[in-house]
């Protein structure tokens, strides 16, 4: 029996694009092996943090967040959560 080749997942730039894709695609045809669990930000944010950073560090954080397709504040929050996770 011939092995079935799985398709590469397309790049989805918005929630709306992802919803349209999932609604119409047969996900069994796609390679999902690279997917990682994701936490959704449902908990309301009730505290604020104000930090002063060197401009070069802030630019690097923003650049990395942009490459991941997320806002830089969410990226910083993810880093903090990972640093203190049990």
Phi and psi restraints in degrees (range 20) as a CNS / XPLOR table:
assign (resid 1 and name C) (resid 2 and name N)
       (resid 2 and name CA) (resid 2 and name C) 1.0 -80.2 20.0 2
assign (resid 2 and name N) (resid 2 and name CA)
       (resid 2 and name C) (resid 3 and name N) 1.0 134.0 20.0 2
assign (resid 2 and name C) (resid 3 and name N)
       (resid 3 and name CA) (resid 3 and name C) 1.0 -72.0 20.0 2
assign (resid 3 and name N) (resid 3 and name CA)
       (resid 3 and name C) (resid 4 and name N) 1.0 140.6 20.0 2
assign (resid 3 and name C) (resid 4 and name N)
       (resid 4 and name CA) (resid 4 and name C) 1.0 -85.4 20.0 2
assign (resid 4 and name N) (resid 4 and name CA)
       (resid 4 and name C) (resid 5 and name N) 1.0 130.3 20.0 2
assign (resid 4 and name C) (resid 5 and name N)
       (resid 5 and name CA) (resid 5 and name C) 1.0 -83.5 20.0 2
assign (resid 5 and name N) (resid 5 and name CA)
       (resid 5 and name C) (resid 6 and name N) 1.0 131.0 20.0 2
assign (resid 5 and name C) (resid 6 and name N)
       (resid 6 and name CA) (resid 6 and name C) 1.0 -91.9 20.0 2
assign (resid 6 and name N) (resid 6 and name CA)
       (resid 6 and name C) (resid 7 and name N) 1.0 144.3 20.0 2
assign (resid 6 and name C) (resid 7 and name N)
       (resid 7 and name CA) (resid 7 and name C) 1.0 -78.4 20.0 2
assign (resid 7 and name N) (resid 7 and name CA)
       (resid 7 and name C) (resid 8 and name N) 1.0 154.7 20.0 2
assign (resid 7 and name C) (resid 8 and name N)
       (resid 8 and name CA) (resid 8 and name C) 1.0 -80.0 20.0 2
assign (resid 8 and name N) (resid 8 and name CA)
       (resid 8 and name C) (resid 9 and name N) 1.0 140.6 20.0 2
assign (resid 8 and name C) (resid 9 and name N)
       (resid 9 and name CA) (resid 9 and name C) 1.0 -67.3 20.0 2
assign (resid 9 and name N) (resid 9 and name CA)
       (resid 9 and name C) (resid 10 and name N) 1.0 138.6 20.0 2
assign (resid 9 and name C) (resid 10 and name N)
       (resid 10 and name CA) (resid 10 and name C) 1.0 -74.6 20.0 2
assign (resid 10 and name N) (resid 10 and name CA)
       (resid 10 and name C) (resid 11 and name N) 1.0 159.6 20.0 2
assign (resid 10 and name C) (resid 11 and name N)
       (resid 11 and name CA) (resid 11 and name C) 1.0 -81.4 20.0 2
assign (resid 11 and name N) (resid 11 and name CA)
       (resid 11 and name C) (resid 12 and name N) 1.0 122.3 20.0 2
assign (resid 11 and name C) (resid 12 and name N)
       (resid 12 and name CA) (resid 12 and name C) 1.0 -112.8 20.0 2
assign (resid 12 and name N) (resid 12 and name CA)
       (resid 12 and name C) (resid 13 and name N) 1.0 115.4 20.0 2
assign (resid 12 and name C) (resid 13 and name N)
       (resid 13 and name CA) (resid 13 and name C) 1.0 -90.4 20.0 2
assign (resid 13 and name N) (resid 13 and name CA)
       (resid 13 and name C) (resid 14 and name N) 1.0 -5.8 20.0 2
assign (resid 13 and name C) (resid 14 and name N)
       (resid 14 and name CA) (resid 14 and name C) 1.0 -148.6 20.0 2
assign (resid 14 and name N) (resid 14 and name CA)
       (resid 14 and name C) (resid 15 and name N) 1.0 163.2 20.0 2
assign (resid 14 and name C) (resid 15 and name N)
       (resid 15 and name CA) (resid 15 and name C) 1.0 -62.0 20.0 2
assign (resid 15 and name N) (resid 15 and name CA)
       (resid 15 and name C) (resid 16 and name N) 1.0 -39.5 20.0 2
assign (resid 15 and name C) (resid 16 and name N)
       (resid 16 and name CA) (resid 16 and name C) 1.0 -62.5 20.0 2
assign (resid 16 and name N) (resid 16 and name CA)
       (resid 16 and name C) (resid 17 and name N) 1.0 -42.2 20.0 2
assign (resid 16 and name C) (resid 17 and name N)
       (resid 17 and name CA) (resid 17 and name C) 1.0 -64.5 20.0 2
assign (resid 17 and name N) (resid 17 and name CA)
       (resid 17 and name C) (resid 18 and name N) 1.0 -40.3 20.0 2
assign (resid 17 and name C) (resid 18 and name N)
       (resid 18 and name CA) (resid 18 and name C) 1.0 -65.0 20.0 2
assign (resid 18 and name N) (resid 18 and name CA)
       (resid 18 and name C) (resid 19 and name N) 1.0 -42.3 20.0 2
assign (resid 18 and name C) (resid 19 and name N)
       (resid 19 and name CA) (resid 19 and name C) 1.0 -62.6 20.0 2
assign (resid 19 and name N) (resid 19 and name CA)
       (resid 19 and name C) (resid 20 and name N) 1.0 -42.6 20.0 2
assign (resid 19 and name C) (resid 20 and name N)
       (resid 20 and name CA) (resid 20 and name C) 1.0 -63.4 20.0 2
assign (resid 20 and name N) (resid 20 and name CA)
       (resid 20 and name C) (resid 21 and name N) 1.0 -42.1 20.0 2
assign (resid 20 and name C) (resid 21 and name N)
       (resid 21 and name CA) (resid 21 and name C) 1.0 -63.2 20.0 2
assign (resid 21 and name N) (resid 21 and name CA)
       (resid 21 and name C) (resid 22 and name N) 1.0 -49.0 20.0 2
assign (resid 21 and name C) (resid 22 and name N)
       (resid 22 and name CA) (resid 22 and name C) 1.0 -64.6 20.0 2
assign (resid 22 and name N) (resid 22 and name CA)
       (resid 22 and name C) (resid 23 and name N) 1.0 -35.1 20.0 2
assign (resid 22 and name C) (resid 23 and name N)
       (resid 23 and name CA) (resid 23 and name C) 1.0 -68.6 20.0 2
assign (resid 23 and name N) (resid 23 and name CA)
       (resid 23 and name C) (resid 24 and name N) 1.0 -26.9 20.0 2
assign (resid 23 and name C) (resid 24 and name N)
       (resid 24 and name CA) (resid 24 and name C) 1.0 -113.1 20.0 2
assign (resid 24 and name N) (resid 24 and name CA)
       (resid 24 and name C) (resid 25 and name N) 1.0 -14.9 20.0 2
assign (resid 24 and name C) (resid 25 and name N)
       (resid 25 and name CA) (resid 25 and name C) 1.0 -94.4 20.0 2
assign (resid 25 and name N) (resid 25 and name CA)
       (resid 25 and name C) (resid 26 and name N) 1.0 152.2 20.0 2
assign (resid 25 and name C) (resid 26 and name N)
       (resid 26 and name CA) (resid 26 and name C) 1.0 -92.7 20.0 2
assign (resid 26 and name N) (resid 26 and name CA)
       (resid 26 and name C) (resid 27 and name N) 1.0 100.5 20.0 2
assign (resid 26 and name C) (resid 27 and name N)
       (resid 27 and name CA) (resid 27 and name C) 1.0 -65.5 20.0 2
assign (resid 27 and name N) (resid 27 and name CA)
       (resid 27 and name C) (resid 28 and name N) 1.0 -16.4 20.0 2
assign (resid 27 and name C) (resid 28 and name N)
       (resid 28 and name CA) (resid 28 and name C) 1.0 -66.8 20.0 2
assign (resid 28 and name N) (resid 28 and name CA)
       (resid 28 and name C) (resid 29 and name N) 1.0 -16.1 20.0 2
assign (resid 28 and name C) (resid 29 and name N)
       (resid 29 and name CA) (resid 29 and name C) 1.0 -87.6 20.0 2
assign (resid 29 and name N) (resid 29 and name CA)
       (resid 29 and name C) (resid 30 and name N) 1.0 -4.2 20.0 2
assign (resid 29 and name C) (resid 30 and name N)
       (resid 30 and name CA) (resid 30 and name C) 1.0 -112.5 20.0 2
assign (resid 30 and name N) (resid 30 and name CA)
       (resid 30 and name C) (resid 31 and name N) 1.0 148.2 20.0 2
assign (resid 30 and name C) (resid 31 and name N)
       (resid 31 and name CA) (resid 31 and name C) 1.0 -80.7 20.0 2
assign (resid 31 and name N) (resid 31 and name CA)
       (resid 31 and name C) (resid 32 and name N) 1.0 109.5 20.0 2
assign (resid 31 and name C) (resid 32 and name N)
       (resid 32 and name CA) (resid 32 and name C) 1.0 -104.3 20.0 2
assign (resid 32 and name N) (resid 32 and name CA)
       (resid 32 and name C) (resid 33 and name N) 1.0 11.4 20.0 2
assign (resid 32 and name C) (resid 33 and name N)
       (resid 33 and name CA) (resid 33 and name C) 1.0 -65.7 20.0 2
assign (resid 33 and name N) (resid 33 and name CA)
       (resid 33 and name C) (resid 34 and name N) 1.0 -24.2 20.0 2
assign (resid 33 and name C) (resid 34 and name N)
       (resid 34 and name CA) (resid 34 and name C) 1.0 -89.0 20.0 2
assign (resid 34 and name N) (resid 34 and name CA)
       (resid 34 and name C) (resid 35 and name N) 1.0 -1.0 20.0 2
assign (resid 34 and name C) (resid 35 and name N)
       (resid 35 and name CA) (resid 35 and name C) 1.0 -73.1 20.0 2
assign (resid 35 and name N) (resid 35 and name CA)
       (resid 35 and name C) (resid 36 and name N) 1.0 146.3 20.0 2
assign (resid 35 and name C) (resid 36 and name N)
       (resid 36 and name CA) (resid 36 and name C) 1.0 -122.5 20.0 2
assign (resid 36 and name N) (resid 36 and name CA)
       (resid 36 and name C) (resid 37 and name N) 1.0 151.5 20.0 2
assign (resid 36 and name C) (resid 37 and name N)
       (resid 37 and name CA) (resid 37 and name C) 1.0 -58.7 20.0 2
assign (resid 37 and name N) (resid 37 and name CA)
       (resid 37 and name C) (resid 38 and name N) 1.0 147.2 20.0 2
assign (resid 37 and name C) (resid 38 and name N)
       (resid 38 and name CA) (resid 38 and name C) 1.0 -130.5 20.0 2
assign (resid 38 and name N) (resid 38 and name CA)
       (resid 38 and name C) (resid 39 and name N) 1.0 138.7 20.0 2
assign (resid 38 and name C) (resid 39 and name N)
       (resid 39 and name CA) (resid 39 and name C) 1.0 -95.7 20.0 2
assign (resid 39 and name N) (resid 39 and name CA)
       (resid 39 and name C) (resid 40 and name N) 1.0 133.2 20.0 2
assign (resid 39 and name C) (resid 40 and name N)
       (resid 40 and name CA) (resid 40 and name C) 1.0 -92.1 20.0 2
assign (resid 40 and name N) (resid 40 and name CA)
       (resid 40 and name C) (resid 41 and name N) 1.0 144.8 20.0 2
assign (resid 40 and name C) (resid 41 and name N)
       (resid 41 and name CA) (resid 41 and name C) 1.0 -88.5 20.0 2
assign (resid 41 and name N) (resid 41 and name CA)
       (resid 41 and name C) (resid 42 and name N) 1.0 82.5 20.0 2
assign (resid 41 and name C) (resid 42 and name N)
       (resid 42 and name CA) (resid 42 and name C) 1.0 -97.3 20.0 2
assign (resid 42 and name N) (resid 42 and name CA)
       (resid 42 and name C) (resid 43 and name N) 1.0 -33.6 20.0 2
assign (resid 42 and name C) (resid 43 and name N)
       (resid 43 and name CA) (resid 43 and name C) 1.0 -64.4 20.0 2
assign (resid 43 and name N) (resid 43 and name CA)
       (resid 43 and name C) (resid 44 and name N) 1.0 130.8 20.0 2
assign (resid 43 and name C) (resid 44 and name N)
       (resid 44 and name CA) (resid 44 and name C) 1.0 -66.5 20.0 2
assign (resid 44 and name N) (resid 44 and name CA)
       (resid 44 and name C) (resid 45 and name N) 1.0 147.8 20.0 2
assign (resid 44 and name C) (resid 45 and name N)
       (resid 45 and name CA) (resid 45 and name C) 1.0 -90.0 20.0 2
assign (resid 45 and name N) (resid 45 and name CA)
       (resid 45 and name C) (resid 46 and name N) 1.0 119.6 20.0 2
assign (resid 45 and name C) (resid 46 and name N)
       (resid 46 and name CA) (resid 46 and name C) 1.0 -115.2 20.0 2
assign (resid 46 and name N) (resid 46 and name CA)
       (resid 46 and name C) (resid 47 and name N) 1.0 -0.4 20.0 2
assign (resid 46 and name C) (resid 47 and name N)
       (resid 47 and name CA) (resid 47 and name C) 1.0 -135.4 20.0 2
assign (resid 47 and name N) (resid 47 and name CA)
       (resid 47 and name C) (resid 48 and name N) 1.0 154.0 20.0 2
assign (resid 47 and name C) (resid 48 and name N)
       (resid 48 and name CA) (resid 48 and name C) 1.0 -120.7 20.0 2
assign (resid 48 and name N) (resid 48 and name CA)
       (resid 48 and name C) (resid 49 and name N) 1.0 154.1 20.0 2
assign (resid 48 and name C) (resid 49 and name N)
       (resid 49 and name CA) (resid 49 and name C) 1.0 -130.6 20.0 2
assign (resid 49 and name N) (resid 49 and name CA)
       (resid 49 and name C) (resid 50 and name N) 1.0 129.3 20.0 2
assign (resid 49 and name C) (resid 50 and name N)
       (resid 50 and name CA) (resid 50 and name C) 1.0 -116.4 20.0 2
assign (resid 50 and name N) (resid 50 and name CA)
       (resid 50 and name C) (resid 51 and name N) 1.0 122.4 20.0 2
assign (resid 50 and name C) (resid 51 and name N)
       (resid 51 and name CA) (resid 51 and name C) 1.0 -126.8 20.0 2
assign (resid 51 and name N) (resid 51 and name CA)
       (resid 51 and name C) (resid 52 and name N) 1.0 147.7 20.0 2
assign (resid 51 and name C) (resid 52 and name N)
       (resid 52 and name CA) (resid 52 and name C) 1.0 -107.6 20.0 2
assign (resid 52 and name N) (resid 52 and name CA)
       (resid 52 and name C) (resid 53 and name N) 1.0 126.1 20.0 2
assign (resid 52 and name C) (resid 53 and name N)
       (resid 53 and name CA) (resid 53 and name C) 1.0 -128.3 20.0 2
assign (resid 53 and name N) (resid 53 and name CA)
       (resid 53 and name C) (resid 54 and name N) 1.0 155.5 20.0 2
assign (resid 53 and name C) (resid 54 and name N)
       (resid 54 and name CA) (resid 54 and name C) 1.0 -62.5 20.0 2
assign (resid 54 and name N) (resid 54 and name CA)
       (resid 54 and name C) (resid 55 and name N) 1.0 140.6 20.0 2
assign (resid 54 and name C) (resid 55 and name N)
       (resid 55 and name CA) (resid 55 and name C) 1.0 -55.2 20.0 2
assign (resid 55 and name N) (resid 55 and name CA)
       (resid 55 and name C) (resid 56 and name N) 1.0 -38.6 20.0 2
assign (resid 55 and name C) (resid 56 and name N)
       (resid 56 and name CA) (resid 56 and name C) 1.0 -62.2 20.0 2
assign (resid 56 and name N) (resid 56 and name CA)
       (resid 56 and name C) (resid 57 and name N) 1.0 -40.6 20.0 2
assign (resid 56 and name C) (resid 57 and name N)
       (resid 57 and name CA) (resid 57 and name C) 1.0 -67.3 20.0 2
assign (resid 57 and name N) (resid 57 and name CA)
       (resid 57 and name C) (resid 58 and name N) 1.0 -44.0 20.0 2
assign (resid 57 and name C) (resid 58 and name N)
       (resid 58 and name CA) (resid 58 and name C) 1.0 -61.3 20.0 2
assign (resid 58 and name N) (resid 58 and name CA)
       (resid 58 and name C) (resid 59 and name N) 1.0 -42.3 20.0 2
assign (resid 58 and name C) (resid 59 and name N)
       (resid 59 and name CA) (resid 59 and name C) 1.0 -61.0 20.0 2
assign (resid 59 and name N) (resid 59 and name CA)
       (resid 59 and name C) (resid 60 and name N) 1.0 -40.3 20.0 2
assign (resid 59 and name C) (resid 60 and name N)
       (resid 60 and name CA) (resid 60 and name C) 1.0 -66.0 20.0 2
assign (resid 60 and name N) (resid 60 and name CA)
       (resid 60 and name C) (resid 61 and name N) 1.0 -41.0 20.0 2
assign (resid 60 and name C) (resid 61 and name N)
       (resid 61 and name CA) (resid 61 and name C) 1.0 -63.7 20.0 2
assign (resid 61 and name N) (resid 61 and name CA)
       (resid 61 and name C) (resid 62 and name N) 1.0 -46.1 20.0 2
assign (resid 61 and name C) (resid 62 and name N)
       (resid 62 and name CA) (resid 62 and name C) 1.0 -62.7 20.0 2
assign (resid 62 and name N) (resid 62 and name CA)
       (resid 62 and name C) (resid 63 and name N) 1.0 -40.1 20.0 2
assign (resid 62 and name C) (resid 63 and name N)
       (resid 63 and name CA) (resid 63 and name C) 1.0 -63.5 20.0 2
assign (resid 63 and name N) (resid 63 and name CA)
       (resid 63 and name C) (resid 64 and name N) 1.0 -45.3 20.0 2
assign (resid 63 and name C) (resid 64 and name N)
       (resid 64 and name CA) (resid 64 and name C) 1.0 -64.9 20.0 2
assign (resid 64 and name N) (resid 64 and name CA)
       (resid 64 and name C) (resid 65 and name N) 1.0 -41.9 20.0 2
assign (resid 64 and name C) (resid 65 and name N)
       (resid 65 and name CA) (resid 65 and name C) 1.0 -62.4 20.0 2
assign (resid 65 and name N) (resid 65 and name CA)
       (resid 65 and name C) (resid 66 and name N) 1.0 -42.0 20.0 2
assign (resid 65 and name C) (resid 66 and name N)
       (resid 66 and name CA) (resid 66 and name C) 1.0 -61.6 20.0 2
assign (resid 66 and name N) (resid 66 and name CA)
       (resid 66 and name C) (resid 67 and name N) 1.0 -39.9 20.0 2
assign (resid 66 and name C) (resid 67 and name N)
       (resid 67 and name CA) (resid 67 and name C) 1.0 -67.0 20.0 2
assign (resid 67 and name N) (resid 67 and name CA)
       (resid 67 and name C) (resid 68 and name N) 1.0 -24.3 20.0 2
assign (resid 67 and name C) (resid 68 and name N)
       (resid 68 and name CA) (resid 68 and name C) 1.0 -91.2 20.0 2
assign (resid 68 and name N) (resid 68 and name CA)
       (resid 68 and name C) (resid 69 and name N) 1.0 -6.8 20.0 2
assign (resid 68 and name C) (resid 69 and name N)
       (resid 69 and name CA) (resid 69 and name C) 1.0 76.1 20.0 2
assign (resid 69 and name N) (resid 69 and name CA)
       (resid 69 and name C) (resid 70 and name N) 1.0 29.4 20.0 2
assign (resid 69 and name C) (resid 70 and name N)
       (resid 70 and name CA) (resid 70 and name C) 1.0 -131.2 20.0 2
assign (resid 70 and name N) (resid 70 and name CA)
       (resid 70 and name C) (resid 71 and name N) 1.0 157.5 20.0 2
assign (resid 70 and name C) (resid 71 and name N)
       (resid 71 and name CA) (resid 71 and name C) 1.0 -63.7 20.0 2
assign (resid 71 and name N) (resid 71 and name CA)
       (resid 71 and name C) (resid 72 and name N) 1.0 148.3 20.0 2
assign (resid 71 and name C) (resid 72 and name N)
       (resid 72 and name CA) (resid 72 and name C) 1.0 -66.3 20.0 2
assign (resid 72 and name N) (resid 72 and name CA)
       (resid 72 and name C) (resid 73 and name N) 1.0 -30.7 20.0 2
assign (resid 72 and name C) (resid 73 and name N)
       (resid 73 and name CA) (resid 73 and name C) 1.0 -66.2 20.0 2
assign (resid 73 and name N) (resid 73 and name CA)
       (resid 73 and name C) (resid 74 and name N) 1.0 -38.0 20.0 2
assign (resid 73 and name C) (resid 74 and name N)
       (resid 74 and name CA) (resid 74 and name C) 1.0 -66.2 20.0 2
assign (resid 74 and name N) (resid 74 and name CA)
       (resid 74 and name C) (resid 75 and name N) 1.0 -39.1 20.0 2
assign (resid 74 and name C) (resid 75 and name N)
       (resid 75 and name CA) (resid 75 and name C) 1.0 -62.2 20.0 2
assign (resid 75 and name N) (resid 75 and name CA)
       (resid 75 and name C) (resid 76 and name N) 1.0 -44.2 20.0 2
assign (resid 75 and name C) (resid 76 and name N)
       (resid 76 and name CA) (resid 76 and name C) 1.0 -62.1 20.0 2
assign (resid 76 and name N) (resid 76 and name CA)
       (resid 76 and name C) (resid 77 and name N) 1.0 -43.0 20.0 2
assign (resid 76 and name C) (resid 77 and name N)
       (resid 77 and name CA) (resid 77 and name C) 1.0 -60.8 20.0 2
assign (resid 77 and name N) (resid 77 and name CA)
       (resid 77 and name C) (resid 78 and name N) 1.0 -41.6 20.0 2
assign (resid 77 and name C) (resid 78 and name N)
       (resid 78 and name CA) (resid 78 and name C) 1.0 -61.9 20.0 2
assign (resid 78 and name N) (resid 78 and name CA)
       (resid 78 and name C) (resid 79 and name N) 1.0 -42.8 20.0 2
assign (resid 78 and name C) (resid 79 and name N)
       (resid 79 and name CA) (resid 79 and name C) 1.0 -62.0 20.0 2
assign (resid 79 and name N) (resid 79 and name CA)
       (resid 79 and name C) (resid 80 and name N) 1.0 -43.0 20.0 2
assign (resid 79 and name C) (resid 80 and name N)
       (resid 80 and name CA) (resid 80 and name C) 1.0 -65.0 20.0 2
assign (resid 80 and name N) (resid 80 and name CA)
       (resid 80 and name C) (resid 81 and name N) 1.0 -43.2 20.0 2
assign (resid 80 and name C) (resid 81 and name N)
       (resid 81 and name CA) (resid 81 and name C) 1.0 -61.6 20.0 2
assign (resid 81 and name N) (resid 81 and name CA)
       (resid 81 and name C) (resid 82 and name N) 1.0 -42.5 20.0 2
assign (resid 81 and name C) (resid 82 and name N)
       (resid 82 and name CA) (resid 82 and name C) 1.0 -64.9 20.0 2
assign (resid 82 and name N) (resid 82 and name CA)
       (resid 82 and name C) (resid 83 and name N) 1.0 -38.1 20.0 2
assign (resid 82 and name C) (resid 83 and name N)
       (resid 83 and name CA) (resid 83 and name C) 1.0 -66.7 20.0 2
assign (resid 83 and name N) (resid 83 and name CA)
       (resid 83 and name C) (resid 84 and name N) 1.0 -29.3 20.0 2
assign (resid 83 and name C) (resid 84 and name N)
       (resid 84 and name CA) (resid 84 and name C) 1.0 -108.3 20.0 2
assign (resid 84 and name N) (resid 84 and name CA)
       (resid 84 and name C) (resid 85 and name N) 1.0 2.4 20.0 2
assign (resid 84 and name C) (resid 85 and name N)
       (resid 85 and name CA) (resid 85 and name C) 1.0 -65.3 20.0 2
assign (resid 85 and name N) (resid 85 and name CA)
       (resid 85 and name C) (resid 86 and name N) 1.0 142.0 20.0 2
